[in-house]
Amino acid sequence: MDNDPGYDGDVEDEASWQCQLCGDEFENEADAYLRDWCIFNAHFPDRLKVQFSSPPKPNNVPRSSTSITPTFTFGFIAILLVFYFVMVGTRNVVFAEESAEVELLRAQAEKQKDFNKRLLVTLGRVSELGNSLKLELGPVYNDTQSLQTVTDNAGRLLDELQKQTRPLEGKADEERTIRDGPAAVGVQSYLASLKRAEDKLSNLKSTNFRVNQEAMSELGNLLNYGRQQLQALFESLLQEDAKAIEPLQFITKQLSFPGIPQSKISELAALDGFVSANQPRTGYQDSTASARVYADVRGLYLSSSLQNLATASISTSKKKSLDTIYRQGTSGIGTYANAIEGIFLAEWRNITLIFARDTWSTIFEHTTRQAIAEFSKTLRELGVQIKSSITTDCFLAYEIVGIANLLAIRIDSQTGQLKQQLIDAVKPVRDTAKASIGVLLDDIRRRMGAMITIPNDGAALPITTEVMSRLQALVLYPQPLSSILTSLGDGNWSSAASANGSTTSLPSTKSFDVGADGNQLLAHYVSDTIEMLLSNLESLAKRLVRSKAVHGVFMANNVAIVDRMIRSSEIQSLFNSTNTSNKVESWRKKATGTYLDAWREPCAALMDVQYTNRGARPPSGSNAIDSAAIVKSLNSKDKDALKEKFKSFNLSFDALSAKHKEMSQSMEREVRSQLARDIQAMIEPLYARFWDRYHEVDKGRGKYVRYDKGSLSAQLSSMG
């Protein structure tokens, strides 16, 4: 309290005292009163009119010699006395209550202390008793725990035994249902029973108990029996709709090929679903038993249904005459292919409705395998027939290649399957068709080389018509020929390797022309064939004919046939669409020129010589020619020469006219009229001029001048 304001001096050590205003403890009551006074003075300085040099102290407190200067009034002293007595009274009451409570607490503490002592004694006794019981009951407790463990283990063992023997419950009912068969209990009930039996077998296998081995064996045999029953049912359902049909009836009436009825599709799908889910796949590239049954039953149905059309394709492809060119559509191979497409697509729909998606391709391939094998066999037989008369039956090969290619494309677009199988089936025929491209050219060379004579009247050779007939038939197969010619390459058909269809020869770089146009290649082949034909005819005529007239007529007749057959067929449109130059016109002009070379002899007789220095030259273009004056101006030698010219013309013209009339019977109509026009255009102008100038040399007797202009024109016109 030395730091308290207003206090100065030492305070004697006395018992602690607590201030009622601030709660601080003091050594004695006098210090507490001084503290209260200081606080009051600090908080209410305005109310005090007395200033102390040090705080006042009670009378019983020794104090140092200090002087207090009283400056306060009597009223303040009265207030201070009242305050003092109030505080002292209040403090005494509080102290009395707290003293009572302290005494009560002290009494309770004594009781608690006594209770704790008694409790400690009791706990000691209990602890001693527990230790003695532990020593005595420990072995009993251990034995009891062991017995409890044994009891629990025995209970769990009984539960497990009951659980393991539970799959055998109802085994007799399942066996009775399975033995009765699906026909008796219904497909769905039968499948459910098999499923339950399979679950029981699976549970027994998981136990691995020897005691269950016999039951497992019985259930396994029962399930095998049930699967056999399902397979038998599956096959019987398929057999009900496996009777062969007549495809031609559906094709001609444009009907859809029949499939398995919808009422059976659901049963077949359910049966296959169970077999597929519960049976390992073996053979047939992991196909299930139901898939193998389906492929066998439906495969036989497909092959037997198509058998008649296969036989008809071979019989209709045979010709009565070996020299007759095959006519498009004669063979029944087109109908056969249409039937294959229709019945295969119907079968594909059946498969997609019955089996799982990942098995469609495998089942479809095996189902159609037998029918495709029969189709391949038929094509091989047709290939042998084609090879025996390849020059006339190669067109059947082109037709087969085109039909088979389209068939493979259409089936592949619908199913995504069988394209390669169908292409492989037609490969022998395609090879034959490919070889025929060169064989046809070789045939022309061979036959031309074997000829030793040609008609004396210049008539066309039959080979020209045959070759053009082949070309007319050839252009009817643009799609297969475009493919074949593209594989050969432009111009490679003339090589010996390509002609023989050699598969070991090195390909030309032309065969790798990815930008080749099939129609253009076909036009080139036709043009090369015509060029080869006419070239060989020209060589033959030069070798066997001495007369230019016969030579010219011979070539003109053959060219006319070629030109006529081009214009009357698809060859003309092929040439026009591909902008291929037509070389026939050049050959026609060449033949006409050769024939007119024989008529140059009478033309030469009509040539004269005029001397411009011997007299007045007649006005150019004058129609008024005085033949008498011209003849009169000539000397006797010139007149004799003119007479000889007229005589030579008459002999030559008459001989050529007679020969022309003789050959006109064998001339083609257009050749006869064309040659007549060309002869008239060549002879008539020359003769008219010569006659106008010199006809008076004969003086009208007709001895030398046999034809006037009118009679000669009539004679020339009659040639056409």
PyMOL commands that set and color helices and strands:
alter all, ss='L'
color gray80, all
select helices_A, chain A and resi 29-43+74-168+171-180+182-185+187-207+210-239+247-252+262-278+289-317+333-354+357-388+390-415+419-450+462-474+478-488+492-494+496-499+509-512+518-544+548-567+570-578+584-597+600-605+627-632+636-664+669-697+709-717
alter helices_A, ss='H'
color red, helices_A
select strands_A, chain A and resi 17-18+25-26
alter strands_A, ss='S'
color yellow, strands_A
deselect
rebuild
show_as cartoon
